[in-house]
Each structure stands twice: as structure tokens, then as C-alpha cells.
Amino acid sequence: MLYLIMIRINCPLCNSEDNYLFIKIKFREIKNYFRIFKCRNCLLLFHHPTYKERELKKLYEKNYYFFIRDDSIEFKRAFKVLRRISYKLDLNKNFNIIEVGCGKGYLLYLLDKLGYRVEGVEISETASKYARERFDLNVFNGTLEEYVKERDKKFEVILLIDLLEHIKNPHSFMESIRKISKRGTVLFIDTPNSGSQEIKRERDKWIGFNPFHIRIYSLKSIDALLKRYGFKIIDYFYYGDFKRNKFKGKFREFLSIFNVLTIWDKSRIYIKSIFNKEKDVERFISSLQKEIKDEEFTFLKGDSNLCVYAEKL
């Protein structure tokens, strides 16, 4: 309580002072606890204090959990992301696409193979180098704010996959998003959901709480942020039941109801050997392209993540 009395804490999104300590968490090998506050006005969950820039850069290098997983796991994830993107976005069109926070480039690689003009922005030197050297992708190493200072380019589609929760200053970031967008640009956001029912059940065990997720949004807070920078939400949905491993059988039954169990199994087989032989790469891409065109999107239960489609006005 003394901590709250002595320090005035402003919400980094709406600047409200009506915030309270939501939870205090110890994470793996990191020594210090981190505190998460909740804004009563816009419902944003945010770290206070946040790590310093030099500490964050260290966290995002080789020890960052996304960067130490192997290719087969990451391509499975990229495949699922592509299915979510294609739910409302017609990927049969010839879009100019940028992914901000593209990591090691798995999703961009798939999009590139499907024929789109793609670029990436990635803060990690290790990950961006991997994307350039392994997949021959055009990936800028740095922040989006640094990118817009060096390049004057606009995109039809902007992808923010598991990124918004990592951004310390959402306003300078969205100002840069505005600079690379034009009227009709589609912004796709996939981010943890601060209004998730699983937070109530799991509390400090919720998978979305870690030192990297310094801002966790609700639909209300994302909507407020996007409106301020000229975007309108055109659709959204929730997904993500992180207890699904305990219900593997039920999960497969669920997929079979929607006639996509074959797609699931086929993607696992293809992706596992995607880089063993060049012909496997082409076969996988051909299969993926057909599935995107022919199959319907499948909703999964849960609400740990929020996906938002927004359009630049």
C-alpha cells in the first residue's frame, strides 16, 4: 500500500491515475519480481516499473523463448497464424505486406513463398540476421520508429503478431504505424487479452504473464488506441485455451467436426521436414496455398488471445 501512496502511476495508454496493483510475479531465472498494474479506465494491464532499454535488449537476444525453438515448431505456429489472418483478409490478392516484430521470419517466409511482397522489422539482431541469411528476407534490424526514419514506404497490410504487448510506448509506435499506412490499409493484431477469463482462473500461472509482455490490452483499450491514430476496428475474435494439451483427444474431435483434422495432421507432417529437402518445401507451399483458398477458418475455444482487424480511414 505504501508503494501506491508514494508513487503516482499513470496508465501508459490513457494517462489515467486510477490504477491499482493487480499482481506481483516471479518469472523463471529472473531475480526480481515484476509488478503488473491495471487501469480502471481503459482496462490495460501494464508493468511498473518496466525494464530499462539495455535490460530489454538482453532479454530479446538468444535467450528469448521464441528464438530458441526449432524450425519445425515455429513453422507450425506460423501456419496457425496464417489461418487466423486469412479468416477476414483475402490473401488471394497481391498485397504489399510488412510484419513488425517478425522474429526469425517464419511467417514472412510462408507469405513470400505464396507470392506476396514482404518486408519485416525486428529489434533482435540475432533474429533479423537469421531471417536474412536463412530465408533471404528483407528484414530491418531496429525499432519501427527507426525504420520510418530511414524508409518512406506504405503497405496494404501490416501484421502485428504477438507484438503489441511488447511495446513500451504505444503512442510513438502507433504514430509510426500511421506513417507506413494509407487509406484502406488493413492492420491485423494478435495479442494477449487482458479481459481473459483464464486470468481469473490461473492468476499468476496464466501463460500471458511474463517479463516480455509489458502491456496487455483489452478490446476496449485497443479500440481507444486505434481510433486515436485513424484506424477503425472492422472485426475481432478471441481464441486460445492454454489447457488444451490436457484435452488433446477432445481438440482433435473438435477439428474433425469442422472437417479440418486432415489439414492439421498434414501440416504437422509437412512442416516437420520442410527444410530437409527442397521438394518438400515446394510441396508444403502448394498444399498451404490450396488450403487457404479452399478451407474455412476454424475457431478454437478460449479467450487468452485477442485478434483484431482494423482499417485505416
Secondary structure, DSSP 4 states (H G I P E B T S, - for coil): -HHHHHS----TTT--S-EEEEEEE--TT-SS-EEEEEETTT--EEESSPPPHHHHHHHTSTTSGGGSS-HHHHHHHHHHHHHHHTTTS-TTS--EEEEET-TTSHHHHHHHHTT-EEEEEES-HHHHHHHHHHH---EEES-HHHHHHH-----SEEEEES-GGG-S-HHHHHHHHHHT--TT-EEEEEEEBTT-HHHHHHGGG-TT-STT--EEB-HHHHHHHHHHTTEEEEEEEEEB-TTGGGGHHHHHHHHHHTT-HHHHHHHHHHHHTTTT-HHHHHHHHHHHHHHHHHSPP---SB-SEEEEEEEE-
